[in-house]
Amino acid sequence: MTQLPDFATNHASTEAGLTVANKVNELFCLLRENKVTAPPIAIATAYVNPAGFALLADELELAPRVRLLLGAEPEEESVRAITSGDSDQDARRDAAIEHHQAWLEAERDTMGFARVPTAEAKRMVEWLKSVDSELFPKVEVRRYSGGFLHGKTYLVEDSAAQAAIAGSSNMTYAGLARNAELNLGTGGGTSAAGKVREWFEHYWSQSDPYDLAELYGRLWDPHTPWVVYLRMLWELYGEHLDSDENPEPHTRLELTRFQADGVVRMERLLDEHGGVLVADEVGLGKTYLAGEVIYRTANINRQRVLIVAPAALKSSMWEPFLESYDFSRWVKVYSYEEVRNWRVPREPVRLVLES
């Protein structure tokens, strides 16, 4: 039998173009082709994504059984705390597992809608749900939650020719094809390969079932137009919800709560874009929202404010409004006609300054 891979990294100078995925596929293929029946496969990895699966998919789909073990890696802060005898290790472990779940969900949610990522995700879900001729699941996924799982391995479960590649590579596109990874291979029934198998079995027995297919299957859940609309609003404005919220709004014009929230958004948009368009329905208080912003600008910040309005509204609404709320003298109201007249060329005049 051809020598099994003993080293795997991405784009090493001595093996230009070769990746960890190439070596893992080579391992799976060699042991499959030398057997009457393809041997089972076991994989331990902290993270997995459809692009990483796609690099190994051709071999994984030929395996009669695959066990996939997931687990949370410790973050740098956790590593420092544990080595210094931190007594809160359980809390840090739980936080790492929550982070692991959040990572898996974020990886799914940021895939987008391009053809290739979608096809890879669908292929992975179909593989996760695949069954054999007797309708038994071909793929089993578990997640280790009893601690941190930092080791990674790609293991062929053959009693006569046990073999594995173990090291740093997650089952992600980055881990299998891009990152500066370091993995060693061991095979041919050596004691080292057997120890890798024992390590895997130890953590597998302490792990719980995890429905990775359901996690990615949500990508194709049907949604009503209303839910899609709400999601669009969340993407547009969600990041501002906390910053726009004012638990105790205080306004000069005694605005209602929703109007005060509107003023906060107006001021944010003015700061971000230099302008804002208020387009509420009739009767919701657009004048008062504008009035609050004008008051803060002129009376508090001592800046000039120009209001341009139809002539009928200038005298009947804006001027009485400004007077009733004691606005600063820095606020001026002009009609459209008055503003237009400023732009009409006039006869040149002589300006005389007398001392």
Beta strands, then each sheet from edge to edge (+ up, - down):
strand 1: 7-8
strand 2: 41-45
strand 3: 66-71
strand 4: 139-144
strand 5: 152-156
strand 6: 163-167
strand 7: 183-186
strand 8: 208-209
strand 9: 305-309
strand 10: 331-335
sheet 1: 1+ 7- 6+ 5- 2+ 3+ 4+ 8-
sheet 2: 9+ 10+
end
